[in-house]
Amino acid sequence: MNHPPAFVPTFIVHKKLRFQADQEYTQASPLVLSIKSFGDLWCSAATATSAYQLASHVRLKKIEMWGPMASDLVPVTVQVDWTGSSSLGGFGKSNRVSDTSMGSTEPAHLASAPPPMAQISQWTQCSSTNEVCRLVFPDNAVIDVTLDLVIRDDASTQTVTGAVVGAAVGANYVRSLDSVSGTNNVRPTSLATI
């Protein structure tokens, strides 16, 4: 070969992120997640009160949840409802996956990938507000999100949704899973967050 071969300079990251629901989390309604909920997760602070998404595209691989048993042994449930949104491009059937704890030794547990052809199972722009799924879980639940991210390789920026407070300029953060909804009760484990 008389020249260097073609290559793909774009960074593509495969990552599992872990979150824990605080005791302040309320189960009054499911946690609604959009594509932007996943796009906003990894960000960089531009100022103390603003941040930008680091990824331009996202593809969700799996959500796994564990719901701890209640001290009074009342069963708890974890559930992911792939909503099959009728929004433009919201392909994929609706599908609900659920598990309930019994007794004092086994938590409620599920692992679920998006349905085939669901928008979030394909590369999708991180700025999209199309609904992906709804999660139901008890206080202190642990939620793993496994996804692929295409790191932004141009000069464009996309501001994260939800308030940013006390950020260090230039620092990278992982946001709460519920930050798009304006709360921060499902925080990342072992990572800096704003």
Secondary structure, 3 states (H helix, E strand, C coil): CCCCCCCCCCCEEEEEEEEEECCCCCCCCCEEEEHHHHHCCEEEEEECCEEEECEEEEEEEEEEEEECCCCCCCCCEEEEEECCCCCCCCCCCCEEEEEECECCCECEEEEECCCCCCHHHCCEECCCCCEEEEEECCCCCEEEEEEEEEECCCCCCCECCCCCCCCCCCCEEECCCCHHHCCCCEEECCCCCC
